[in-house]
């Protein structure tokens, strides 16, 4: 396994990467919610559902040709 030759550009422009970062942030928030009990009123499992949806979107984005990445701009 080796990196693509244009991995820096892919890291900056690919929607799949952006969506995976958002999913990680949502998972972190889900983890922190029990420690914020009493400070925030958030429905249970909301961030888990949002994270799952974001990961699914990242999977689709990874399979689609992304113009800014594919064209070499």
ABEGO torsion letter per residue (X at the ends): XBBBAAAAAAAAABAAAAAAAAAAAAAAAAAAAAAABGABBBBBGAAAAAAAAAAAAAAAAAABBBAAAAAGX
